[in-house]
């Protein structure tokens, strides 16, 4: 039984990988960013977020994550405060899911976008890095509605490809078509099934 940490910069194609892996192999996968997003829907957390950013980032629809992103990449103190609020909750909930999954599956995958930045690679049995071409990543960010300024700020705040690759046990390259990407996932799943059986 093992936990694989999957990481990569913004818009490298982690979500596409997750969908394929789950639909073809039924291996449990969860994204720590999704855990964070769920936390932001909870009243207690929202109240603490308002204390950091003020009322303008919350509406009847909840926390406006785009506004929060814009704020944290312009203000290091607010970024640190948000991380101090969310990260302990994310770690606890992630560990609870891992404990549950490993009772029934040989391995699970935990997507940790900021694995290198947080220095937590040692907490996992194996690290898989997803890489993609820079121009493709920028285009995907624009498609998500991020501005050029926010996109560049996010990318500059994240580890470089070289830094992520320095902690990698395995690498998936999302650089051609989906078939090329999927073939790599097929091969990697077969390797993990053997390693962790």
DRENPA-3360 file (N, C-alpha, C; in nm, 2 decimals, always signed):
BEGIN
1 = XXXXXXXX = +0.08/-0.12/+0.00/+0.00/+0.00/+0.00/+0.09/+0.12/+0.00 ~ +0.05/+0.22/-0.08/+0.14/+0.34/-0.10/+0.06/+0.46/-0.13 ~ +0.11/+0.58/-0.11/+0.05/+0.70/-0.14/+0.15/+0.77/-0.24 ~ +0.09/+0.80/-0.36/+0.17/+0.87/-0.47/+0.13/+1.02/-0.46 ~ +0.22/+1.10/-0.45/+0.20/+1.25/-0.47/+0.21/+1.29/-0.61 ~ +0.11/+1.35/-0.67/+0.12/+1.40/-0.80/+0.13/+1.55/-0.80 ~ +0.22/+1.60/-0.87/+0.24/+1.75/-0.87/+0.27/+1.80/-1.00 ~ +0.26/+1.93/-1.02/+0.29/+2.00/-1.14/+0.24/+2.15/-1.13;
9 = XXXXXXXX = +0.29/+2.23/-1.21/+0.25/+2.37/-1.21/+0.11/+2.39/-1.26 ~ +0.07/+2.51/-1.25/-0.07/+2.55/-1.29/-0.09/+2.51/-1.43 ~ -0.20/+2.45/-1.47/-0.25/+2.42/-1.60/-0.16/+2.33/-1.68 ~ -0.09/+2.23/-1.61/-0.01/+2.13/-1.68/-0.10/+2.01/-1.73 ~ -0.22/+2.00/-1.67/-0.30/+1.89/-1.72/-0.33/+1.79/-1.61 ~ -0.32/+1.83/-1.48/-0.34/+1.73/-1.37/-0.48/+1.68/-1.37 ~ -0.58/+1.77/-1.40/-0.72/+1.73/-1.39/-0.75/+1.62/-1.50 ~ -0.70/+1.64/-1.62/-0.72/+1.55/-1.73/-0.66/+1.41/-1.69;
17 = XXXXXXXX = -0.55/+1.41/-1.62/-0.49/+1.29/-1.58/-0.57/+1.22/-1.47 ~ -0.63/+1.30/-1.38/-0.71/+1.24/-1.28/-0.83/+1.17/-1.33 ~ -0.90/+1.24/-1.43/-1.02/+1.18/-1.49/-0.99/+1.05/-1.56 ~ -0.88/+1.05/-1.63/-0.85/+0.93/-1.71/-0.81/+0.81/-1.61 ~ -0.73/+0.84/-1.51/-0.69/+0.74/-1.42/-0.80/+0.68/-1.34 ~ -0.89/+0.77/-1.30/-1.01/+0.72/-1.22/-1.10/+0.64/-1.31 ~ -1.13/+0.68/-1.43/-1.23/+0.62/-1.52/-1.18/+0.48/-1.57 ~ -1.04/+0.47/-1.58/-0.99/+0.35/-1.64/-0.94/+0.25/-1.54;
25 = XXXXXXXX = -0.90/+0.30/-1.42/-0.84/+0.21/-1.32/-0.90/+0.21/-1.18 ~ -1.00/+0.30/-1.16/-1.07/+0.30/-1.04/-0.98/+0.32/-0.91 ~ -0.87/+0.38/-0.94/-0.78/+0.42/-0.83/-0.82/+0.55/-0.76 ~ -0.83/+0.55/-0.63/-0.88/+0.67/-0.57/-0.78/+0.79/-0.58 ~ -0.83/+0.90/-0.63/-0.74/+1.02/-0.64/-0.82/+1.14/-0.58 ~ -0.74/+1.22/-0.51/-0.81/+1.34/-0.47/-0.70/+1.46/-0.48 ~ -0.75/+1.58/-0.49/-0.67/+1.70/-0.51/-0.68/+1.78/-0.38 ~ -0.57/+1.82/-0.33/-0.57/+1.90/-0.21/-0.63/+2.04/-0.23;
33 = XXXXXXXX = -0.62/+2.08/-0.36/-0.69/+2.21/-0.39/-0.84/+2.20/-0.38 ~ -0.89/+2.08/-0.42/-1.03/+2.06/-0.40/-1.07/+2.06/-0.25 ~ -0.99/+2.00/-0.17/-1.01/+2.00/-0.03/-1.02/+2.15/+0.02 ~ -0.92/+2.23/-0.03/-0.92/+2.37/+0.01/-1.05/+2.44/-0.03 ~ -1.09/+2.41/-0.16/-1.21/+2.48/-0.21/-1.33/+2.44/-0.12 ~ -1.34/+2.31/-0.08/-1.45/+2.27/+0.00/-1.45/+2.34/+0.14 ~ -1.33/+2.36/+0.19/-1.32/+2.44/+0.32/-1.38/+2.58/+0.30 ~ -1.35/+2.64/+0.19/-1.40/+2.78/+0.17/-1.55/+2.79/+0.16;
41 = XXXXXXXX = -1.62/+2.68/+0.16/-1.77/+2.68/+0.16/-1.82/+2.67/+0.30 ~ -1.74/+2.65/+0.40/-1.78/+2.63/+0.54/-1.79/+2.76/+0.61 ~ -1.90/+2.78/+0.68/-1.92/+2.91/+0.75/-1.80/+2.96/+0.84 ~ -1.75/+2.86/+0.92/-1.64/+2.90/+1.01/-1.52/+2.95/+0.94 ~ -1.48/+2.87/+0.83/-1.37/+2.91/+0.75/-1.39/+3.04/+0.68 ~ -1.51/+3.06/+0.63/-1.55/+3.18/+0.56/-1.53/+3.30/+0.65 ~ -1.57/+3.29/+0.77/-1.56/+3.40/+0.87/-1.42/+3.43/+0.89 ~ -1.33/+3.33/+0.90/-1.19/+3.36/+0.92/-1.13/+3.42/+0.79;
49 = XXXXXXXX = -1.17/+3.38/+0.67/-1.13/+3.44/+0.55/-1.16/+3.59/+0.54 ~ -1.28/+3.62/+0.59/-1.33/+3.76/+0.59/-1.24/+3.85/+0.68 ~ -1.19/+3.79/+0.79/-1.10/+3.86/+0.88/-0.97/+3.89/+0.81 ~ -0.93/+3.81/+0.72/-0.80/+3.83/+0.64/-0.82/+3.93/+0.53 ~ -0.93/+3.92/+0.45/-0.94/+3.99/+0.33/-1.05/+4.10/+0.33 ~ -1.14/+4.09/+0.43/-1.25/+4.19/+0.43/-1.38/+4.13/+0.36 ~ -1.49/+4.20/+0.38/-1.62/+4.15/+0.33/-1.63/+4.15/+0.17 ~ -1.54/+4.22/+0.10/-1.56/+4.23/-0.04/-1.53/+4.10/-0.12;
57 = XXXXXXXX = -1.46/+4.01/-0.05/-1.43/+3.88/-0.12/-1.54/+3.77/-0.10 ~ -1.65/+3.81/-0.03/-1.76/+3.71/+0.00/-1.89/+3.77/-0.05 ~ -1.97/+3.69/-0.12/-2.10/+3.73/-0.17/-2.20/+3.62/-0.13 ~ -2.32/+3.63/-0.17/-2.42/+3.53/-0.15/-2.38/+3.39/-0.20 ~ -2.29/+3.40/-0.31/-2.25/+3.27/-0.37/-2.13/+3.21/-0.30 ~ -2.08/+3.28/-0.19/-1.96/+3.23/-0.12/-1.84/+3.31/-0.15 ~ -1.72/+3.25/-0.11/-1.59/+3.32/-0.13/-1.56/+3.33/-0.28 ~ -1.53/+3.45/-0.33/-1.49/+3.47/-0.46/-1.34/+3.43/-0.48;
65 = XXXXXXXX = -1.31/+3.31/-0.53/-1.18/+3.26/-0.53/-1.09/+3.34/-0.63 ~ -1.14/+3.39/-0.74/-1.06/+3.47/-0.83/-1.01/+3.60/-0.76 ~ -1.10/+3.66/-0.68/-1.06/+3.78/-0.60/-0.95/+3.74/-0.50 ~ -0.97/+3.63/-0.44/-0.87/+3.58/-0.34/-0.74/+3.56/-0.40 ~ -0.74/+3.49/-0.52/-0.61/+3.47/-0.60/-0.54/+3.60/-0.63 ~ -0.62/+3.70/-0.67/-0.56/+3.83/-0.71/-0.50/+3.89/-0.58 ~ -0.57/+3.88/-0.47/-0.51/+3.94/-0.35/-0.39/+3.87/-0.30 ~ -0.39/+3.74/-0.30/-0.27/+3.67/-0.24/-0.15/+3.68/-0.32;
73 = XXXXXXXX = -0.16/+3.70/-0.45/-0.04/+3.72/-0.53/+0.00/+3.87/-0.54 ~ -0.07/+3.95/-0.47/-0.03/+4.09/-0.46/+0.01/+4.13/-0.32 ~ -0.02/+4.04/-0.23/+0.01/+4.07/-0.09/+0.06/+3.94/-0.01 ~ +0.19/+3.94/+0.01/+0.25/+3.82/+0.07/+0.20/+3.79/+0.21 ~ +0.17/+3.89/+0.29/+0.11/+3.87/+0.42/-0.02/+3.80/+0.42 ~ -0.11/+3.85/+0.33/-0.24/+3.78/+0.32/-0.23/+3.64/+0.27 ~ -0.13/+3.62/+0.18/-0.11/+3.48/+0.13/-0.07/+3.39/+0.25 ~ +0.03/+3.44/+0.33/+0.07/+3.36/+0.44/-0.04/+3.33/+0.54;
81 = XXXXXXXX = -0.12/+3.43/+0.56/-0.23/+3.42/+0.66/-0.33/+3.32/+0.61 ~ -0.36/+3.32/+0.48/-0.46/+3.22/+0.42/-0.40/+3.08/+0.43 ~ -0.27/+3.06/+0.40/-0.21/+2.93/+0.41/-0.21/+2.88/+0.56 ~ -0.18/+2.97/+0.65/-0.18/+2.93/+0.79/-0.32/+2.88/+0.84 ~ -0.42/+2.94/+0.78/-0.56/+2.91/+0.81/-0.60/+2.77/+0.75 ~ -0.57/+2.75/+0.62/-0.62/+2.64/+0.55/-0.53/+2.51/+0.56 ~ -0.40/+2.53/+0.56/-0.31/+2.41/+0.54/-0.33/+2.31/+0.65 ~ -0.34/+2.34/+0.78/-0.36/+2.24/+0.88/-0.49/+2.16/+0.86;
89 = XXXXXXXX = -0.60/+2.22/+0.82/-0.72/+2.15/+0.79/-0.71/+2.06/+0.67 ~ -0.64/+2.11/+0.56/-0.62/+2.03/+0.44/-0.54/+1.91/+0.48 ~ -0.43/+1.92/+0.56/-0.35/+1.81/+0.59/-0.43/+1.70/+0.67 ~ -0.51/+1.74/+0.77/-0.59/+1.65/+0.84/-0.69/+1.58/+0.76 ~ -0.76/+1.65/+0.67/-0.87/+1.59/+0.59/-0.80/+1.50/+0.48 ~ -0.69/+1.54/+0.43/-0.62/+1.45/+0.33/-0.58/+1.32/+0.40 ~ -0.52/+1.33/+0.52/-0.47/+1.21/+0.58/-0.59/+1.11/+0.61 ~ -0.71/+1.17/+0.65/-0.82/+1.09/+0.67/-0.87/+1.01/+0.55;
97 = XXXXXXXX = -0.86/+1.08/+0.43/-0.90/+1.01/+0.31/-0.80/+0.91/+0.27 ~ -0.67/+0.94/+0.29/-0.56/+0.84/+0.26/-0.58/+0.71/+0.34 ~ -0.61/+0.73/+0.47/-0.63/+0.62/+0.56/-0.74/+0.53/+0.52 ~ -0.85/+0.60/+0.47/-0.97/+0.52/+0.43/-0.94/+0.45/+0.29 ~ -0.88/+0.51/+0.20/-0.85/+0.45/+0.07/-0.76/+0.33/+0.08 ~ -0.65/+0.34/+0.16/-0.55/+0.24/+0.16/-0.61/+0.11/+0.23 ~ -0.73/+0.12/+0.29/-0.79/-0.01/+0.34/-0.84/-0.10/+0.23 ~ -0.86/-0.04/+0.11/-0.92/-0.11/+0.00/-0.84/-0.11/-0.13;
105 = XXXXXXXX = -0.74/-0.03/-0.14/-0.67/-0.02/-0.27/-0.52/-0.03/-0.24 ~ -0.45/-0.08/-0.34/-0.30/-0.09/-0.33/-0.23/+0.04/-0.32 ~ -0.29/+0.14/-0.38/-0.23/+0.27/-0.37/-0.34/+0.38/-0.40 ~ -0.31/+0.50/-0.36/-0.39/+0.61/-0.40/-0.31/+0.73/-0.44 ~ -0.37/+0.82/-0.51/-0.29/+0.94/-0.56/-0.35/+1.06/-0.49 ~ -0.25/+1.14/-0.44/-0.29/+1.27/-0.37/-0.22/+1.38/-0.46 ~ -0.31/+1.46/-0.52/-0.26/+1.57/-0.61/-0.22/+1.69/-0.51 ~ -0.09/+1.72/-0.52/-0.04/+1.83/-0.43/+0.03/+1.93/-0.52;
113 = XXXXXXXX = -0.04/+2.03/-0.57/+0.02/+2.13/-0.67/+0.15/+2.19/-0.62 ~ +0.16/+2.22/-0.49/+0.27/+2.29/-0.43/+0.36/+2.20/-0.35 ~ +0.38/+2.08/-0.40/+0.46/+1.98/-0.33/+0.60/+2.03/-0.30 ~ +0.67/+2.07/-0.41/+0.81/+2.12/-0.39/+0.81/+2.24/-0.30 ~ +0.72/+2.33/-0.32/+0.72/+2.46/-0.25/+0.70/+2.44/-0.10 ~ +0.62/+2.34/-0.06/+0.59/+2.31/+0.08/+0.69/+2.22/+0.15 ~ +0.78/+2.16/+0.07/+0.88/+2.07/+0.12/+0.82/+1.94/+0.18 ~ +0.71/+1.89/+0.12/+0.64/+1.78/+0.18/+0.66/+1.65/+0.10;
121 = XXXXXXXX = +0.75/+1.65/+0.00/+0.76/+1.53/-0.08/+0.80/+1.41/+0.00 ~ +0.87/+1.43/+0.11/+0.92/+1.32/+0.20/+0.80/+1.25/+0.27 ~ +0.68/+1.31/+0.27/+0.56/+1.25/+0.33/+0.50/+1.14/+0.25 ~ +0.54/+1.12/+0.12/+0.48/+1.03/+0.03/+0.58/+0.92/-0.01 ~ +0.52/+0.81/-0.06/+0.60/+0.70/-0.10/+0.66/+0.72/-0.23 ~ +0.59/+0.80/-0.32/+0.65/+0.82/-0.45/+0.59/+0.95/-0.50 ~ +0.67/+1.02/-0.59/+0.64/+1.15/-0.64/+0.63/+1.14/-0.79 ~ +0.52/+1.18/-0.85/+0.50/+1.18/-1.00/+0.48/+1.33/-1.04;
129 = XXXXXXXX = +0.56/+1.38/-1.13/+0.55/+1.52/-1.18/+0.49/+1.52/-1.32 ~ +0.39/+1.61/-1.34/+0.33/+1.63/-1.47/+0.40/+1.75/-1.53 ~ +0.44/+1.74/-1.65/+0.51/+1.85/-1.72/+0.43/+1.88/-1.85 ~ +0.43/+2.01/-1.89/+0.36/+2.05/-2.01/+0.43/+2.18/-2.07 ~ +0.41/+2.20/-2.19/+0.48/+2.32/-2.26/+0.42/+2.45/-2.20 ~ +0.51/+2.55/-2.18/+0.47/+2.67/-2.12/+0.35/+2.74/-2.20 ~ +0.36/+2.75/-2.33/+0.26/+2.81/-2.41/+0.12/+2.75/-2.40 ~ +0.12/+2.62/-2.38/+0.00/+2.55/-2.36/-0.06/+2.58/-2.22;
137 = XXXXXXXX = +0.02/+2.59/-2.13/-0.02/+2.62/-1.99/-0.08/+2.76/-1.98 ~ -0.01/+2.86/-2.05/-0.06/+2.99/-2.05/-0.20/+3.00/-2.12 ~ -0.22/+2.93/-2.23/-0.34/+2.93/-2.30/-0.46/+2.87/-2.21 ~ -0.43/+2.77/-2.14/-0.53/+2.70/-2.05/-0.57/+2.80/-1.94 ~ -0.47/+2.87/-1.89/-0.50/+2.97/-1.78/-0.60/+3.08/-1.84 ~ -0.57/+3.13/-1.96/-0.66/+3.23/-2.02/-0.80/+3.17/-2.04 ~ -0.80/+3.04/-2.08/-0.93/+2.98/-2.10/-1.01/+2.97/-1.97 ~ -0.94/+2.97/-1.86/-1.01/+2.96/-1.73/-1.05/+3.10/-1.68;
145 = XXXXXXXX = -1.02/+3.20/-1.75/-1.06/+3.33/-1.71/-0.96/+3.41/-1.63 ~ -0.84/+3.36/-1.62/-0.73/+3.43/-1.55/-0.67/+3.53/-1.64 ~ -0.64/+3.65/-1.59/-0.57/+3.75/-1.66/-0.42/+3.72/-1.68 ~ -0.36/+3.79/-1.77/-0.22/+3.77/-1.80/-0.14/+3.80/-1.67 ~ -0.17/+3.90/-1.60/-0.10/+3.94/-1.48/-0.11/+3.83/-1.37 ~ -0.23/+3.78/-1.35/-0.25/+3.68/-1.25/-0.18/+3.55/-1.29 ~ -0.19/+3.51/-1.42/-0.13/+3.39/-1.47/+0.02/+3.40/-1.44 ~ +0.09/+3.51/-1.48/+0.23/+3.53/-1.46/+0.27/+3.53/-1.31;
153 = XXXXXXXX = +0.19/+3.59/-1.23/+0.22/+3.59/-1.09/+0.21/+3.45/-1.03 ~ +0.11/+3.38/-1.07/+0.10/+3.24/-1.02/+0.22/+3.16/-1.06 ~ +0.26/+3.16/-1.19/+0.37/+3.08/-1.24/+0.50/+3.12/-1.17 ~ +0.52/+3.25/-1.15/+0.64/+3.30/-1.09/+0.65/+3.26/-0.94 ~ +0.53/+3.24/-0.88/+0.53/+3.20/-0.74/+0.55/+3.05/-0.72 ~ +0.54/+2.97/-0.82/+0.55/+2.83/-0.82/+0.70/+2.79/-0.85 ~ +0.73/+2.66/-0.81/+0.86/+2.61/-0.84/+0.88/+2.60/-0.99 ~ +1.00/+2.60/-1.03/+1.04/+2.58/-1.17/+1.02/+2.43/-1.21;
161 = XXXXXXXX = +1.02/+2.41/-1.34/+1.02/+2.27/-1.39/+1.14/+2.19/-1.33 ~ +1.25/+2.25/-1.33/+1.38/+2.19/-1.29/+1.37/+2.15/-1.14 ~ +1.31/+2.24/-1.06/+1.29/+2.21/-0.92/+1.20/+2.10/-0.90 ~ +1.08/+2.10/-0.97/+0.99/+1.98/-0.95/+1.05/+1.85/-0.99 ~ +1.12/+1.85/-1.11/+1.18/+1.73/-1.16/+1.29/+1.68/-1.06 ~ +1.35/+1.76/-0.98/+1.45/+1.72/-0.89/+1.39/+1.63/-0.78 ~ +1.26/+1.63/-0.75/+1.20/+1.54/-0.65/+1.12/+1.43/-0.71 ~ +1.13/+1.42/-0.85/+1.04/+1.32/-0.92/+1.09/+1.18/-0.92;
169 = XXXXXXXX = +1.01/+1.08/-0.89/+1.03/+0.94/-0.91/+0.99/+0.91/-1.05 ~ +0.88/+0.97/-1.10/+0.82/+0.94/-1.23/+0.77/+1.08/-1.29 ~ +0.77/+1.08/-1.42/+0.72/+1.20/-1.49/+0.62/+1.17/-1.60 ~ +0.52/+1.24/-1.61/+0.42/+1.23/-1.72/+0.43/+1.36/-1.80 ~ +0.44/+1.35/-1.93/+0.46/+1.46/-2.02/+0.33/+1.48/-2.10 ~ +0.26/+1.59/-2.07/+0.14/+1.63/-2.14/+0.18/+1.73/-2.25 ~ +0.25/+1.68/-2.35/+0.30/+1.77/-2.45/+0.26/+1.74/-2.60 ~ +0.19/+1.63/-2.62/+0.14/+1.60/-2.75/-0.01/+1.59/-2.75;
177 = XXXXXXXX = -0.07/+1.48/-2.79/-0.21/+1.46/-2.79/-0.25/+1.37/-2.67 ~ -0.38/+1.36/-2.65/-0.43/+1.28/-2.53/-0.38/+1.14/-2.54 ~ -0.37/+1.08/-2.66/-0.33/+0.94/-2.67/-0.19/+0.92/-2.61 ~ -0.10/+1.01/-2.64/+0.03/+1.01/-2.59/+0.03/+1.02/-2.44 ~ -0.05/+1.10/-2.38/-0.06/+1.12/-2.24/-0.12/+1.00/-2.17 ~ -0.22/+0.94/-2.23/-0.29/+0.83/-2.18/-0.20/+0.70/-2.18 ~ -0.12/+0.69/-2.28/-0.03/+0.57/-2.29/+0.07/+0.58/-2.18 ~ +0.12/+0.70/-2.14/+0.21/+0.71/-2.03/+0.14/+0.67/-1.90;
185 = XXXXXXXX = +0.02/+0.71/-1.88/-0.06/+0.68/-1.76/-0.08/+0.53/-1.75 ~ -0.11/+0.46/-1.86/-0.13/+0.32/-1.87/+0.00/+0.25/-1.82 ~ +0.11/+0.29/-1.87/+0.24/+0.23/-1.83/+0.27/+0.26/-1.68 ~ +0.24/+0.38/-1.64/+0.27/+0.41/-1.50/+0.18/+0.33/-1.40 ~ +0.05/+0.32/-1.44/-0.03/+0.24/-1.35/+0.01/+0.09/-1.34 ~ +0.06/+0.04/-1.46/+0.11/-0.10/-1.46/+0.23/-0.11/-1.36 ~ +0.31/-0.01/-1.37/+0.43/-0.01/-1.28/+0.39/-0.01/-1.13 ~ +0.30/+0.08/-1.10/+0.25/+0.10/-0.96/+0.18/-0.03/-0.92;
193 = XXXXX = +0.10/-0.09/-1.00/+0.03/-0.21/-0.96/+0.13/-0.32/-0.92 ~ +0.24/-0.33/-0.99/+0.35/-0.42/-0.96/+0.42/-0.38/-0.83 ~ +0.46/-0.25/-0.82/+0.54/-0.21/-0.71/+0.46/-0.22/-0.58 ~ +0.33/-0.19/-0.58/+0.25/-0.18/-0.46/+0.16/-0.30/-0.43 ~ +0.17/-0.40/-0.51/+0.08/-0.52/-0.49/+0.12/-0.60/-0.36;
% end
